[in-house]
Amino acid sequence: MNETDIFRALSDPTRRAVFEKLAAGERNATELREGFGVSQPAISQHLAILRGAGLIRERRAGRHVHYSVEPDGLEPLFSWIERHRAFWPARVDRLKDLLREMDQ
């Protein structure tokens, strides 16, 4: 997966909340649905998008499916942030210099 898939998956507030619930520990779809006021099919769709983005994984135990965070799922996002993090300090320093010049 790439950072675009991750951004797209996490752009929805419900999916972010589901992901955060899973970050606290493994849950099944019924447990994840609690507190959201959405249908089981809607939760299933959100889970499919998160799984497709590589953010979560599923474990089957009989007829039950348990979901958890995929530990390496956010790695493309971390790499994207790292690439752009080097860009900003130099820009901010130039902006500070420009503001100082304007003040004088």
RARAPE-V450426 format. One record per backbone hydrogen bond with DSSP energy under -1.0 kcal/mol. NH is the residue of the N-H (numbers start at 1). CO is the residue of the C=O. Records with the same first field share a line. If there is no record, write none. Layout:
BEGIN
NH = CO, CO
END
This chain:
BEGIN
6 = 2
7 = 3
8 = 4
9 = 5
10 = 6
16 = 12
17 = 13
18 = 14
19 = 15
20 = 16
21 = 17
22 = 18
23 = 19
25 = 22
27 = 67
32 = 28
33 = 29
36 = 33
43 = 39
44 = 40
45 = 41
46 = 42
47 = 43
48 = 44
49 = 45
50 = 46
51 = 47
52 = 48
53 = 49
54 = 51
55 = 50
57 = 68
59 = 66
61 = 64
64 = 61
66 = 59
67 = 27
68 = 57
70 = 55
73 = 70
75 = 72
78 = 74
79 = 75
80 = 76
81 = 77
82 = 78
83 = 79
84 = 80
85 = 81
86 = 82
88 = 84
91 = 87
92 = 88
93 = 89
94 = 90
95 = 91
96 = 92
97 = 93
98 = 94
99 = 95
100 = 96
101 = 97
102 = 98
103 = 99
104 = 100
END
